[in-house]
């Protein structure tokens, strides 16, 4: 019989609780609010969270009988996209964002889920691509939980930032055409 987990524990910490089991999930599975899984111990679990609620690494779920289940990020195959310069990395990031690609950003590389078309595109932009196996923790996005939700605030933020995306696009295209103005 599967243990049913229907609630996230508020304010969980990084230290495992005695008797707490760990469930390692891919990024896609962590986005699901309904999931059946087998724990490493062989016990079956069912997770039913409110619609739209995601599981993040470190989250602790609790069952009605008090059992705890810690969520961790499972290593998965990813494309590591890197470039020779910070500007080139910013340019590749712009083109991926323009396609609404989920991405994990680091100072020296972008990590995306494997996709042959995107792999070819970033290579054409001059990036190097390698396949790695690691947890995927993509950026949550401006409209996701924990960020600004009120439309007026988002518009004000866009105005405050001076349409940075548009300026980056114009500069990236100028550089690619050999005009450095």
Secondary structure, 3 states (H helix, E strand, C coil): CCEEEEEECCCCCCCCCCCCEEEEECHHHHCCCEEEEECCCCCEEEEECCCCCCCCCCCEEEECCCCEEEEEECEEEEEEEECCCHHHHHHHHHHHHHCCCCCEECCCCEEEECCHHHHHHHHHCCCEEEEEEEECCCCCCCCCCCCCCCHHHHHHHHHHHCCHHHHHHHHHHHHHCCCCC
